[in-house]
């Protein structure tokens, strides 16, 4: 699974950061975290506890998507900063190669933004699945494909 995630993230993530994430085996946990957050937020919106008529508008749906994306942004950014703070050497035998996760703030922010977009897309896909189980928000995010 790490190989396929590596190939997927290789399309839009800095290659040095991607190598560090792959070496520390963080690709799968961060991806599963994005899926889990999107599912929990969508479940809260469509099933319980926020499945109310007053909370079923498009603005509230966008708010929930934003919460999903923002929480994934924060989680990935904090994870990268914690790993950078550990100062793990790239190669134990050759300390001249530097540490893992020494790419810098802009690379960390771009990766976190990418993970936030991924969480938003996953939230949208899960919304299309869960909207049929809701009595109040059947038409969010769009009318199609509902029963």
N, C-alpha and C positions, 0 to 999 in steps of 0.2 A: 504494500500500500504506500510505503514511503517513496518508492520509485515513481509511481504514477502521480503522487502529489508533487514530487520534485519536478517532474515534467510539466505539470499544470502550472505551478508557481513560477517556473522558469520563463514563462511567457511575459510576466510583468513585475518580477521582483529582482532586485539587485543580485547579481550572481554571487558576490562575496558573502552577502548576508544569507542567501539561500544555502550556500555551502555550510555556513556556521549553524544554521537551523537544522540542516540535514545531519551534521555531525553530532549535534546535541539531541537528536531525535525529537524535535519540537514541532515538526510539520503536522503529524497526525494529531497530537493533543490540541494544538491551536485550531486545526480544522474542525475537530469534534466539538471544541468549545464554541466555535461559531455556529455550528449546527444546533447544539444544545441551547444556546442563548436564544437563537431565533425561534426554536420550537417552544421554549418556555414562555417567551413574550407573546407569541401567536396564540398559544393555549390560553394564556391569561386574557387575551382580547376576545377570542371566539368562544371559549367554553366557560371558564371560571377564573377569577372572580369579577372580571370587568364586563361580562356579557349583559349589558343593560341597554335599554333603549336610548338613554341619555348619553351613552358613551359609544354609540355605533356609527358616528359620522366619519366622513373621510378625513377630517382634520385629526380626529383621535387615532385613526388607523395610521396616518403619517407620523403622529407622535410616537406610536408604538414601534414603528419601523425605525424611527430616529433613536429611540431608546435602545433597541437591539443593536444598531450600528455603533452608537456611542459607547455602549458597554463593551463591545468587542474591540473598539479602538483603544479604550483605556486598558483593557486586559492585555492586549498584545504589546502596547507601549510599555507598560509596567514590566511585563515579562522580559522584553528586550533590555530594558535598563537594569533589571536585576541580574541578568546574565552578563551584561557588560561590567557591572560592578564586581563580579566574581573574579575577573581577570584570569580567565582560563587560557593557558598558553595553547597556541595552535599545534605546536609540536614540542613534546617534552624534551626531546634530544637537542633541538635547535631553537633556543629562546629568541633568536634574532627575527623570527618570523612574526612576532607580535602575539597579540591575544585574540581570542574569539570575540566577536561582536564589538570590534573597534571601528566600525564603519562611520559612525557619527550620527548626529541628530536628524539630519535631513533624510538619511536612509531609513532610520527608525520610524520617522513620521510617515514616509511614503509607504512603508510596509504596513503600518497600523491603519492608514487610510485604505489600503487595498483590502485588508481584513474587514474593515468596516463596510466597504462596498460588498464584499462577499457575504457578510451577515445580512445586509439589506436584501440582496438577491435571494438568499435562502429564506428569509422571512417572507418575501413575496411568493415564492413557490409553496411554502408551507401554508400561507394564507389561502391560496387557491384550493388546497386540499381540505383545510379545516373550516372553510366558510360554509360548507354544506351542513355542518353540525351545529351551527349557530342559528338561533331564532331571531336575533336582533340585528346581526351584521351580515346577513346573507349576500348583500350587494357590495361588500367591501372586499377587495379594492375595486372591483368592476362587476357589472352584471353577469358577464359571461365568465366562466361556465358554471352556472348555478342551476339547480333543479327547477 
